[in-house]
Structures are given as C-alpha cells and as structure tokens.
C-alpha cells in the first residue's frame, strides 16, 4: 500500500502542475479565474480553513444515505463562463421538471443572467431557485453538504467536513445551507472531500488513502478514521483504497451503483494506472452486502489520460431513475454508455460531452450535489433464494421506513412469469414495528418468476426495491418436488373392460404447481405390493385409462393404484 501511495503522490504532483498550466488562463465571464478541482497555483502552501464550525457528534443514531436513494433537489454553482455554461444547461435539462434545482450565484446580477441563459437554452426554470452566496469554485461535490438521516428525530441533517482546499467561501456553504434550511449541522474535525467519499447505505464508507495524508497527525490511522466516521455518520466499516492518481478522489476511478455492484476504470493494456485499479478490484471483490451478495466489479474501458486530462466514466450522478454520465466524443463512449445501461435496468442513461471541463480534473459528479428527499423511503429485504422448494420459502419480510407517512395500501409485492408482464400484486401485512410480510404465490415449477416491491408515502415520494421496477427486478423459480398422489380414483366396468379415472395432479407434495405429469397405472389380484414392475398396466398423460379386459385380464384384477410422476 505504501508503495502505491508514494507513487500516487508523485503522479499527483505532476498532474497538479500540468492541470494548473491548463487552467491558468481559464476565467469566467467576469474575468475571475476558474479554479481547478485540484490545487491552483499558490494554494498548495495554504492550509485549509480554521476549525470554526466543529461540533459534537449527533446524540442519536444516523444513517448515511447512498447516492442512488431518492433526491428532491440538486445544487450547482453557476460557472458564469461561456465555455462551461452550456454543459450546465445540458445536464440540468433532463431533470429540471423532476425536482428542484438550486443554482448558487455570486451576485444578484449573475442570478438574473443565469436564469435568462437557461430560458434561452430552452431549459424549464419554474423549479429553479438562484440563491446569492459567495463561493470560490464550481466544485460543490467536494465542499457541499453530506446528508444523514436522524433515526430518532426522523429528519435530515447535514454533516460537513473541513474542505481540503484553502477556499473559505466554498467551505462555508454547508453551514450557510444548514442555517437557510433549518437543518441540524454536525462538523467533525476531519479534512475530507465529497468526491473522495461513497457510502452504500448500510453503514459502510469508501474512500482513498488520501484521507490519512490530509489529517496527519489527528486522523492518520484506520482506527482513528473509523472512530470519527462512527461518531458522526454511524459507519461501522471504512474501506480505504490505494491513492489513485491526480487528485486521488474515489469518484474519478470507481462508482457504487447499488450495494453489490461497482464500476471501475480499465485503462488500455500497458497503462501503469491499471495496477492501482487492479488492487481496488481485489478489495471490492472481497466485500459482501448484508444479504451475502458479493460486490460485482465491472471494468469500464477508459481512455488513457492525454496531456494530463483525467478521462473517466465513473464521475456520474444518480438523479432518481436517471443517470447523468460524462462522455468525451471518444471511441470508448459507446461501450461506457452500454455498460451503464446494462447494469441499471429501470434507469435512463444520459451522456453529456464533458471535454470543456475535464481538463480541470472533474466532470458531472464533481459539480452537482444532491439534496436527499425529505420524505425518503427505504425498503430492505433479502432477495429470495434462486430456487424455492416450498411455498413458505416465498415469504418476504421487508423493513420499510419512511421520512414521510407511509401509504400502507401502496406497499405491494409485484410478480410476473414474464419480464414484460403482465404484473400481479400481493399486499403486505404488518409483521412488527417497521416490518411487513408478503408471500410470493406459488407459480408453475421450473419457470422464471420476476418480482420487486414498491412503496410510496402520502406525500408523494415512491421507490421500488430493486430500483426501478418493473424493468429492475429479482428472479426466482419454484422447484418441483414429487407430484402429489392422485385423488378420487373411480373404476367403471363395461363387460370385460375397465375405465379408471381420477383427479388430475397439478401440484407437488408441497403445493407448488407442476405440469407435464404422467401417470403409471398398476393392477393386482391381491392388495399387497400393487406397485411393482410386473403389475404396471399402462402409462398415460391424462387422468383416465381404458383397460381392455381381453388384453390384460382386467376382468380378473381386483385392486388398482395410480402413481403420478414427472417424466
């Protein structure tokens, strides 16, 4: 690990110098320099802000919310730059009608010009607000608030790190937002950045080892980091990865898509960065979610860095059932879009050319910060086994919690035997505090059964698990056991001939529907041991048999038995 860290520091230093050169002449429309995501010239020797906003940890349990959970708003800082404004308009347009957009501006005049720009670009502005607040840069991912769900007070709270850049106006944004919106605020004594932090919603965090180097000597060991994260974010596990390269932020190299799926960069063969990515893949492959599902690592072909430009397809953002993805007019774009689409059924993937901004060490994820939904819903349940041998194994015991008022009637188990539908539903019954139970009705053995759970609250927010059904769903099958015994055997004689009939067998011994049953018909002069090879009279696929007396001596047989079996 240390070897990787030393090498990455050297690479990072070179990259910062290169990027500083690239960005030195970039200014906004007011003539103010556009700061890169990394350190600008003159910032390297300046310490981060003073510890003005440190607080004690929350006095109650909190839950760090994953990025793929529902949001009600996005925050951006208006770049006020002819070369960058178009990108902001492009990636905001697909979500502008879905949720609130806060566009932070430096002055009232800039707020007016920003609104006019969006209107001119055909972007709806009815859901936008343009608050005026001084900032240093556009990189709101790194200095913006991190959200936590307070589990006793049942509300949202803001957790704010010490921003790892000497940009005091940026660093004060979370405190300003907490005051503006009336949210509880917590400030740990930890130098950190939002682009170097991911959580899976299950109490586990992910970052690069940059966090240790930035916090010497207060938090430069794993136990010290775990202690801070446990106290302020209620995280019980922190996974730290080798420093990457460039600014060493995790969002430039990997992305959690859900609690068991990750995308990780794969550079062209021979690229030295792949060694670090391979080390990250090994760590991820050893992680399982609470249901025992291993984290699947999918490598996305990524262009080599050219002239210090850090191309990446992981710097994307979830906006409910949409993904805003950076692309670069490169050959690799097509494969990246296809991979995201294949891994996230139920989502729509929107790609945006980020060539104007990527030389400054960031893309879409870096310039957007989510506001978690005030009426957030969380559905937790273990996926059913791949094969169900009894109907009871189709029981789903789900924990459903909502920051709003759960609409109990909306909590439904959706299921279908074809992924295209039609979908049927089963309601849930209360099975304890925050717990609800429903059983998947037995379906024909051997065939696929697709299912997902949906819930909403009376305030109008909704979600499914997995996100977003019906395109996203789990899969199981009912496995057939031994067929149930035939019932109501009836014999009718006609001369020397005999007709036997019985009820068709449509279930196995456990009550699971089955099809294709065949029946062996046995006959004997005596009651004992009827089912023997020598007593087999005929085999039929229908629940009836005609026994011709002359052929089998049916007139002399006294006892009959029918056995159902699967071929």
Secondary structure, 3 states (H helix, E strand, C coil): CHHHHHHHHHHHHHHHHHHHHHHCCCECCCCCECCCCCCCCCCCCCCCCCCCCCCCCCCCCEEECCCCCCEEEEEEECCCCHHHHHHHHHHHHCCCCCCEEEEEECCHHHHHHHHHHHHHCCCCCCCEECCECCCCCCCHHHHCCEEEEECCCCEEEEECCEECCCCHHHHCHHHHHHHHHCCEEECCCCEECHHHCEECCCCEEEEECHHHHCCCCCCCCHHHHHHHHHHHHCCCEEEEECCCCCCCCHHHCEEEEECCEEEEEEECCCCCHHHHHHHHHHHHHCCECCCCCECEEEEEEECCCECCECCCCCCCEEECCEEEEEECCCCCHHHHHHHHHHHCCCCEEEEEECCCCHHHCCCCHHHCEEEECCCCEEEECCCCCCEECCHHHHEEEEEEEECCCECHHHCEEEEECCCCCCCEEEECEEEECCEEEEECCCCCCCCEEEEEEEEEECCCCEEEECCCCCCCCEEEEECCCCECCCCCCEEEEECCEEEEECCCCCEECCCCECCCEEEEEEEECCCCCCCCHHHEEEEECCCEEEECHHHHCHHHCCEEEEEEEEC
